[in-house]
Amino acid sequence: MQLLCLTDGDPGAALPGLDLLPHELRTSPLTVRLPASAAARFDLILVDATRDPRRARAVCLELLGDCPTPRLLLITESALPAVTPDWGISDVLLPAASPAEIDLRLRLGQVRRDAGDSGESASLTAISIAGIVIDERNFTARVHKRTLDLTYKEFELLHYLAGHPGRVFTREQLLSEVWGTDYFGGTRTVDVHVRRLRAKLGEHEGLISTVRGVGYGFARERDRDEPEPS
């Protein structure tokens, strides 16, 4: 796989596991504007945000529209809350990612590009239900045509819930599926993110329902004894 890493440092330091994989890697400084024709020669572009997330965001925005090559963001866990759908990235990688995880995410990114090259429409990577449209390719979410300003984790949580309409998940299940099994925080973070999502959904906050004593569901017919969202 032909990879291009946009970085002002050493890719091996930002993502050590990458050195153990057989992909061909080239680098270019973040400060150099990348022509779309040059970007198209690569299978994937890695944007290093481990040093300067603000500069990395500017680079991601510069690549939007003109660059068809999927972008993966290298970023520290502490900086994840700064990532929003408008960055236009396909996925994120943390510095501690194992070679197996890195390879999987790279292959999934390649699949997304191949799907686009084959002429498949963006709707094939979108979830549309109850007025919510989630575009996995561009990391955007809309409610009745209004774009939602979501953080990365809010997007992931909404994506997971909307992808399983009618089902109810415990806080532990959501924590495992959205935050990962290596997350050491408590389930309280699920409640906080649900509350923020409901606030951003506005009048459509009822799409995320609370099931007393269990957890949360999406696009469910609320039972009479279920409380309204608070």
NUTI-425748 format. One record per residue (C-alpha): x, y, z. Coordinates in Angstrom, 3 decimals. Layout:
BEGIN
NODE X Y Z
...
END
This chain:
BEGIN
NODE 0.000 0.000 0.000
NODE 1.316 3.455 -0.909
NODE 1.097 5.761 2.110
NODE 1.874 9.444 2.483
NODE 2.382 10.876 5.952
NODE 2.025 14.627 6.368
NODE 4.138 15.371 9.427
NODE 6.648 17.779 10.887
NODE 8.314 14.988 12.827
NODE 9.202 11.317 12.600
NODE 6.247 9.075 11.638
NODE 7.917 6.264 13.551
NODE 7.754 8.326 16.723
NODE 4.123 9.350 16.170
NODE 3.005 5.800 15.298
NODE 5.683 3.242 16.256
NODE 3.665 0.235 15.098
NODE 3.741 1.495 11.525
NODE 7.434 0.629 11.182
NODE 6.584 -3.057 11.593
NODE 4.291 -3.135 8.552
NODE 5.388 -3.677 4.932
NODE 3.622 -0.641 3.430
NODE 5.615 1.879 1.427
NODE 5.695 5.164 3.313
NODE 6.668 8.624 2.135
NODE 6.594 11.818 4.137
NODE 5.917 15.483 3.462
NODE 5.909 18.459 5.860
NODE 2.562 19.730 7.092
NODE 3.583 23.193 5.935
NODE 3.785 22.129 2.272
NODE 0.559 22.503 0.288
NODE -0.223 19.154 -1.363
NODE -1.598 19.307 -4.931
NODE -4.614 17.048 -5.530
NODE -2.774 15.339 -8.395
NODE 0.051 14.363 -6.041
NODE -2.301 13.160 -3.326
NODE -4.187 10.949 -5.772
NODE -1.051 8.842 -6.346
NODE -1.310 7.434 -2.818
NODE -3.732 4.896 -1.381
NODE -4.042 6.709 1.953
NODE -2.824 9.902 3.577
NODE -1.825 9.990 7.238
NODE -2.069 13.439 8.849
NODE 0.052 13.756 11.979
NODE -1.755 15.767 14.655
NODE 0.318 14.511 17.580
NODE 2.439 17.682 17.676
NODE 0.095 20.435 16.488
NODE -3.608 19.480 16.209
NODE -4.547 22.989 15.098
NODE -2.161 22.895 12.155
NODE -3.256 19.349 11.317
NODE -6.884 20.497 11.240
NODE -5.977 23.284 8.811
NODE -4.292 20.722 6.559
NODE -7.339 18.433 6.686
NODE -9.600 21.322 5.701
NODE -7.263 22.241 2.817
NODE -7.569 18.682 1.505
NODE -11.364 18.686 1.535
NODE -13.009 18.669 -1.866
NODE -9.869 18.554 -3.991
NODE -8.406 15.360 -2.559
NODE -10.222 12.042 -3.121
NODE -7.655 10.067 -1.124
NODE -8.916 8.963 2.330
NODE -7.210 10.645 5.285
NODE -6.389 9.013 8.603
NODE -5.520 11.215 11.562
NODE -2.675 10.383 13.938
NODE -3.604 11.986 17.250
NODE -3.105 11.579 20.979
NODE -6.024 10.430 23.089
NODE -6.052 13.685 25.071
NODE -6.647 15.658 21.849
NODE -9.561 13.528 20.606
NODE -12.249 15.926 21.925
NODE -10.952 18.553 19.483
NODE -11.747 16.376 16.460
NODE -15.070 17.129 14.756
NODE -16.725 15.763 11.584
NODE -15.750 18.835 9.562
NODE -12.124 17.641 9.574
NODE -13.161 15.236 6.807
NODE -11.083 12.310 8.024
NODE -11.912 8.644 7.485
NODE -10.524 7.320 10.755
NODE -8.167 8.060 13.637
NODE -5.100 6.256 14.944
NODE -3.617 6.620 18.410
NODE 0.176 6.388 18.899
NODE -0.213 3.233 20.998
NODE -2.109 1.354 18.254
NODE -0.725 -2.116 17.638
NODE 0.534 -3.152 14.173
NODE -2.566 -5.362 13.780
NODE -4.926 -2.461 14.522
NODE -3.004 -0.102 12.237
NODE -3.086 -2.601 9.392
NODE -6.826 -3.165 9.848
NODE -7.621 0.551 9.772
NODE -5.415 1.048 6.726
NODE -7.169 -1.795 4.904
NODE -10.605 -0.423 5.809
NODE -9.520 2.966 4.502
NODE -8.451 1.333 1.259
NODE -11.837 -0.381 0.965
NODE -13.568 3.000 1.300
NODE -11.419 4.443 -1.464
NODE -12.022 1.443 -3.744
NODE -15.762 1.791 -3.159
NODE -15.584 5.413 -4.205
NODE -13.480 4.640 -7.295
NODE -15.957 1.975 -8.401
NODE -18.695 4.592 -8.623
NODE -20.686 3.627 -5.564
NODE -22.736 6.511 -4.255
NODE -22.120 8.145 -0.904
NODE -25.510 6.873 0.217
NODE -24.045 3.379 0.491
NODE -21.947 4.599 3.408
NODE -24.784 6.509 5.036
NODE -27.325 5.659 7.691
NODE -30.705 7.301 7.246
NODE -33.406 6.845 9.832
NODE -36.036 8.994 11.556
NODE -34.793 12.166 9.887
NODE -31.170 11.487 10.862
NODE -28.620 11.055 8.051
NODE -25.129 9.925 9.048
NODE -22.423 9.921 6.383
NODE -19.631 7.613 7.496
NODE -17.391 8.650 4.619
NODE -17.320 12.325 5.551
NODE -18.020 11.985 9.281
NODE -21.071 14.227 9.087
NODE -24.500 13.918 10.664
NODE -27.681 15.833 9.851
NODE -31.101 15.961 11.453
NODE -33.826 16.994 9.006
NODE -31.146 18.602 6.767
NODE -29.563 20.531 9.666
NODE -25.899 19.661 10.112
NODE -24.967 18.738 13.669
NODE -21.769 20.097 15.188
NODE -20.518 16.966 16.931
NODE -17.280 15.960 18.553
NODE -15.693 12.716 17.400
NODE -17.100 10.678 20.295
NODE -20.544 12.237 19.953
NODE -20.513 11.266 16.288
NODE -19.407 7.721 17.103
NODE -22.095 7.346 19.766
NODE -24.856 8.659 17.497
NODE -23.584 6.480 14.663
NODE -23.679 3.369 16.843
NODE -27.143 4.038 18.260
NODE -28.636 4.953 14.869
NODE -27.048 1.872 13.348
NODE -29.073 -0.306 15.741
NODE -32.538 1.296 15.817
NODE -35.043 -0.081 18.281
NODE -32.418 -1.841 20.382
NODE -31.564 -0.956 23.946
NODE -27.969 -0.892 25.169
NODE -26.647 -0.748 28.695
NODE -24.136 1.944 29.544
NODE -21.469 -0.751 29.834
NODE -22.226 -2.000 26.314
NODE -22.025 1.501 24.849
NODE -18.813 2.194 26.730
NODE -17.264 -0.978 25.325
NODE -18.467 -0.488 21.741
NODE -17.855 3.262 21.378
NODE -14.991 3.993 23.773
NODE -13.306 0.597 23.561
NODE -12.417 -2.074 26.070
NODE -9.202 -0.256 27.015
NODE -11.076 2.834 28.230
NODE -10.673 3.229 31.983
NODE -13.301 5.898 32.635
NODE -16.652 5.143 34.201
NODE -20.071 4.800 32.593
NODE -20.895 8.348 33.660
NODE -19.224 9.538 30.465
NODE -21.989 7.777 28.479
NODE -24.641 9.804 30.298
NODE -22.721 13.020 29.666
NODE -22.383 12.343 25.928
NODE -26.043 11.333 25.612
NODE -27.062 14.570 27.312
NODE -24.892 16.581 24.903
NODE -26.255 14.703 21.906
NODE -29.832 15.374 22.981
NODE -29.064 19.064 23.383
NODE -27.686 19.194 19.849
NODE -30.636 17.244 18.451
NODE -32.891 19.949 19.909
NODE -36.562 19.243 19.326
NODE -35.631 15.764 18.107
NODE -33.924 14.800 21.381
NODE -36.576 12.120 21.942
NODE -34.934 9.969 19.278
NODE -32.569 8.848 22.030
NODE -34.734 7.267 24.673
NODE -33.898 6.265 28.233
NODE -35.024 2.831 29.336
NODE -35.267 2.901 33.096
NODE -32.908 0.477 34.786
NODE -31.332 -0.584 31.481
NODE -29.762 2.135 29.329
NODE -30.413 3.906 26.042
NODE -32.043 3.165 22.710
NODE -32.591 4.983 19.421
NODE -35.796 5.529 17.448
NODE -37.855 3.417 19.832
NODE -41.534 3.628 20.637
NODE -41.351 4.799 24.231
NODE -43.311 2.767 26.732
NODE -45.814 4.689 28.807
NODE -43.806 4.314 31.991
NODE -40.559 5.494 30.440
NODE -39.470 8.990 31.474
NODE -38.994 11.752 28.956
NODE -35.372 12.752 28.245
NODE -34.009 15.158 30.842
END
